[in-house]
Amino acid sequence: MPRSVNHVASRAKRKRILKLTRGYYGARKNVWTVAKNTWEKGLTYAFRDRRNKKRNFRALWIQRINAAARLEGLSYSQLMGKLHKAGIEINRKVLADLAVNNPLAFKAIVEKVK
């Protein structure tokens, strides 16, 4: 008895992945094996970089807080230590936003902990 192959499903699967690789360079967009490998590798990069994005933003917030704190005569570590000691629970994201967009509010927080 001849082997039955579901061409409809396998072709649909290939088309779906080739559609996802549109816009890639060279054979990565239209050669099945190359496109599949590129797409799978892209998924691993996406997984990794969802975590790295959190690190990058935290580092950015720390740099912004440090720059604003030094204008007030404190280093980043001194400011964070004094905030903790004063019992002011404010996260780095909000503190960095205040430092950039509302320097007067940031200055008020620094004066409170000095």
Secondary structure, DSSP 8 states (H G I E B T S, - for coil): ------HHHHHHHHHHHHHHTTT-SGGGGT-HHHHHHHHHHHHHHHHHHHHHHHHHHHHHHHHHHHHHHHHTT--HHHHHHHHHHHT----HHHHHHHHHH-HHHHHHHHHHH-
